[in-house]
Amino acid sequence: MAQNQAVLSRLGTKQRGSNEDEKQLDYLESLELELEMMKERFAKLLLGEDMSGSGRGVCTAVTISNAITNLYATVFGQNLRLEPLNPEKKALWKREMDCLLSVCDYIVEFTSKSQNLSNGTALEVMKSRPRSDIYVNLPALRKLDAMLIEILDSFEDREFWYAEDGSVSSNSSRTGSFRRVVKRNDEKWWVPVPCVPPCGLSEKARKHLRHKRDCANQIHKAAMAINGGVLAEMEIPDSYVASLPKSGRASIGESIYRFMLGTEKFCPDYLLDCLSIASEHEALELADSVEASMYTWRRKACIKHSKPSWGMVKELMSDVDLSDKNHILAERAESLLFALKQRYPELSQTSLDTCKIQHNRDVGQAILESYSRVLEGLAFNIVAWIEDVFFVDRAVTSQE
């Protein structure tokens, strides 16, 4: 009883009565276990995953980024269906994300504010407020998070169901995406296959699916925009700058270089159509080479400005001659990279993005980047799951 009372005291709760029944004892044991788990996780967070305590762990920003990524994998990693999230996992996601995001409450910036005293004297004082990027992006991400959970909850009553085994087609895939739709026997066999009634879905169910697909697609675009903006603001690590090729031409290849330089009006989509990218590996390899070439050309365009820091490139680009060949190539490489990411939104992070995340020291940017990244992934999965149901529905109705 004394031990149970101590647990209740630490958790800020009151004992319901003097006679403890078996149910309340189980409840207390679960609270004690949860408290120990929270202590262990925050200990790892503060130690930077260095359990020796010698200070050789990763920095706080990387640790929090990893924590959000791992929490997403724990909660949503096994959720491969259009169905409401398990109540326990939903509570776990909300509780632990609230803890991790609470760090942002203390990331502030100071601004001057005029204050009048009782005697009429005007003073200028410094007042703290949330940092601008967190003030703008964090509420938006929380709203997108709630909307995604709401989309999953809307599939509690549905006309389709899932079969663990079997497939509808052996060689079906969607245009513009590398994800297999219904092929399960030899690839992604663990993913459940959606099934629909013999006559197909009703028009009401199709309308509901289309509406939720459009919502998830908009959420995906919003999360991707926030993630891209945060990554763009992160400093480029010196290790990446040192690894840049000496020639952007050699990085992207002779054929792409001639196309980018030889046309008066550059069309990135036409170039991508000509390349006929067949796999995610090829697309990611192209993205890495285009991005490296872009920064190589930008560095050459700014070479006349002898600045010690690569972080000055943004400011220097405004002073560069717009007719300079390196500047033109850098702008066209940027548009090609943007078109590539738009065409294949499921593309993995480029080498530069990964390097930025690993070397980032800004805790606020780490939270915004990891939070937007996991929401982007969840939104894309929901769209893909809905497309799977539509594909099966079309296959069934066509057979009819």
N, C-alpha and C positions, 0 to 999 in steps of 0.2 A: 504493500500500500504506500509506503514511504517513497519507494522508487517510482511508482506510477504517479504519485503526486508531484514528484520532482520533474517528471517528463511533462506533465500538464502545465506546470509553472513555467518551464522553459519555452513552451510553445504558446504561452499566453492564453490558455484556455482554463475553464473552470470545471471542477469535478461535478458530475451530474447528481451524484448521491453517495451516501456512505456505503451502500451495498453494491459492490461491483459484480455484475454478472459476466458471463463468458463472452458475450458480444462486446462489452466495453473493454474487456482485457485485450481482445483481439484488435480493437480499434487503437488502444494505447500502444500495442506492439508495432502496429503499422506506422503510427506516428513516430515512434522511436527509430524505426528503420529508415523512414523518410528523412528524419533529421540527420542521421548518420550519413546518408547518401549525399545530402546537401553539403554537409561539412567536408566530405571527401572531394566533391566536385569543385567547391570553391577553394579548397587547399591546392588542388592541381592547377586551378586558374591563377592563383597568386604565385605559385612556385614555377609557373611556366612549364609544367609537366616535367620538371626536374625534381624527382623525389629525394635526391641526395641533399637538397637545400644548399648547394654550393653556389647557386647563382648562375648556373650555366644553361638555364632553360631558355626557351624562346621568349621574345618580348610579349608584353601584355596584349598588344594589338593582334598579333598572330594567334595567341592563345584564345582570345575571345572569338576570333574568326573561325578557328577550328572547333570551338565549343558550339557555335551556332550550326556549323555544317554537320557535326556529329549528332546534335540534337535532332536536326531535320532527318538524318538517316535513321535514327532510332524511332521516330514517330511515323514518318511517311515511307520509310524504306520498304516495308512489307505491304504497304497499301497499294495494290495494283488494280483496284476496281473502282467503278463509279458507285460508291456507297458511303454513308456517313462514317466519319472517323470513330474509332472506338472511344467511348467516353473517358476511359482512363488515359488513353494517349492524348485525347484532346485536352484534358486537364493538365497533363504533363507538359504539353507544348505551351499552353498559356502561362502556366506557373513559372516555368524555367525561362521562357522568353521574357517575361516581365522582369525577372531577376537580372538577366543579361542586358536588357535594354535600359534598366534603371541607371546604368553607368552614364547614359546620355543626359540624365538630369543634372549632372555635375560638370558637364562640358559646356562652359560658358565663355562669353567674350564680354569685355567691358566697353561701355559707350557713355559719352558725356550727356548729362541731362541738367537742365536749368531748374533750380529750386529756390523758391522765395521764402525767406524767413519771416517771422512775425513782425519784425521792425521794418519790413519792406526791402531789406537787402537781398539782392539776387546773387546766388552762388551757383557755380557750375560743379556738379558732383559726378562721380563715376558710378554707374549702375550696371549690374551684371544682367545678362540676358542669354538665352540659349544661342549657341553658335548658329550662324545663319544656315549652313547646309543641313544641320540636324533639325533646325526649326522648320525647314521647308519639306525635307524628304521623309523624316521619321513618321509624322502623322499620316502621310500618304501611304507609306509601307504598311502601317498598322491597318489602315482601311483596306488595302489590297489583301492583306492576310485574312481579315474577317470575311471579305467577299469570297475568297477561295474556300474557306470552311463552310460558308453558307451554300456554295454551289454543291459541295459534296453532300451536305445535309439534305439538299433538295432531291436526292436520289434514294430516299428511304423507301418510297413506293414506286416501283418501276416495273415495266412490262418485260424487260430483258433480264437474263440471269447469266451466270458464268459456269463454264465447264472447265475442269482442271486439265483435261487431256483432249487430244484431237485437234484438228485444224480444218478450216474451210477450203483453203487453197494453199498450194505448196510454193508458189512463185509470185505472190502478189506484193506490191509495194506502191507507196504513194509517190507521185511526181514531186520532185523538189525536196524529198526527205529520205534519209538513209535508214529510217526505222522500219523494220518489217511489220506488216499489219497483222497477219494471221498465221504466219509460218511459225510453228511451235515445236515440231518434232525434233529438228536438229539444231535450231537456233532459238534461244529464249523460250525453251520448253516449259519453264516454270511459270510463265505469264498465263493467267487464265484466259480462255477464249470466250468472247461474248456469244450468247445464244438468244435468238428471238423466236416468237411463236411461228408456226408453220405458214401463217398468212402474212407475216411481217408485223411491224409495229403499227399502232394506230396513228392517225394524223395528229392527235393531241400529244402523243409521246414524241413524235418527230419534231413538232413545234417546240416542245420543251427542250429537247436536245439541241436544236439549232440555236435557241436563245442562250442556253448555258455555254455552248461552244463559242458564240460571239462574245459573251461576257468574259470567258476565260482567255480568249484571244486578245481582247483589249487589255486585260490585266497583264498578260504576258508582255505586250508591247510597252506598257507603262513601267513594269519592273525592269525590263531590258534597258529602257531609256535612263532610268535612275542608275542602274548598275554601270552603264557606259559613261554617264556623267561623272560618277564617283571615281571610276578607273582613270578617266581622262585627267582628273585633278591630282591623282597620285604622282609623286615624283618618280622619274625614270631612274632606276638604280644605276650606279656607275658600272656594275658588272655587265649590264646589258649594253651600255654604251661602248664598253671595251670590246664586246663581242660583235659589234656591227661590222658588216663586210666593207671592204675598201671601195667596192664598186657595186652600186645598186643594179647595174646592168647584168652583172654576173649572178646576182642573187635571184632575180626573177627569170632569167633566161633570155636568149636572143630574140625569140619569136614574140614574146609578150612585150619586150622592150621596144621592138620596131613598131608594133601596133600602137603602143602608148605614145610614141614620139611622132609617128608618121601621119596620124590623122589630125585634121584641123579641129573637128568636134569629136571628142572622145566619148564613147558610149560603153560604160562598164558592163551592162547587161549583155550587149552583143558579144563582147569579148568572152564573157563567161559561157555563153551559148556555144561559141566556137571551141572552147577548151574541153567541153563534154566531160565534166568531172563525174567520176563513177563511184567514188567512195568517200567516206568521212575523212579518212587518212589523207587522201589527195587534197581535199578542200582545206584541211588544217595546215598541211604543208604549204599550200599556196598562200594562205593567210599569213603564215609566219614569214615567208620570203617577201611578200608584198609589204608587210609592215616594216621589216628590216630595211628594205629599199627606200621606203618613204622617209624614215629617219636618217638614212645615209644621205639622201638628196637634200633634206632640210639642213643637215649639218654642213654640206658643201655650199648651200646657198647662203649660209650665215658665216662662212669661214672668214670673211673679211672683218667680222666683228670679233675681236679677240676677247672672249669672255671665259672665265674659268669654270662657270657652272652651266651644265646642260639645261637647268631649269629656266635659263634666260631665252631659250629658243622661241617660245611663244611670243615674247615681246619683240625679239629680233625679226621674226617673220613679217611684221608690219613694215619694217624698213627695207625689205628685200625688193629688188626690181622684179615686177610682176612678169616681165618678159624673159626673165632668166630661165634657161632650160631646166636647171635643177629645181627651181620653184614650180614650174609647170608639171614636171614629172612627179614631184611630191604631192601636188594637189590631185593629179589623176590617180596616183597610187592610193590616196586616201579615199577617193570616191569608189575605186575598185574594191577596197577592203570593206567599205560600208555596204556595197551591193552584195558582196559575198556573204556577209553576216545576215543581211536581210533575206537572202535566198535560202540559207541554211541556218535557221535560228537555233537548231539543236547542236550547232558546232561547239566543240570544246573550246576552252580558253586558249588564247594564243600564248606563245612563249613570253611575250612582254607582259601580258596580264598576269600570268602566273608569277613572273619575277617581281612585279609590283606588289602583289599580295604577300609574297614571302619576305620582302624587304621593307614593307610598310611599317611605320612606327606611329602613325596617327590612329588612336583608338576609335575616334568618331568615324573616320573613313572606313576602318575595318568593320565596324558594326553595320554601317549602311551598305557596304559592298557585299558582305556575306548574307545579310538579311534579304537584300534585293535579289541576290543570286539564287537562293533557295526558293524564293517565291516565284522567280522566273521559271525554275525547273518544275515546280509543282503545277503552275499554270500550263506549261507546255505539255506535261503529262496528261492533264485533264482533257486538253484539246485532242491529244492523240487517242485517248481512251474513247472519247465520243466518236472520233472518226472510225475507230474499229467497229463500234456498234453500227454506225451508218453503213460501213462496208458489208457487214454481215447481213444487214437488213436489205440492202440492194441485191446481194447475191440470192437471198431467199425469194424476194419479189420477182426477180428476173426468171427464176426457175418456175415460178407460178405461171 
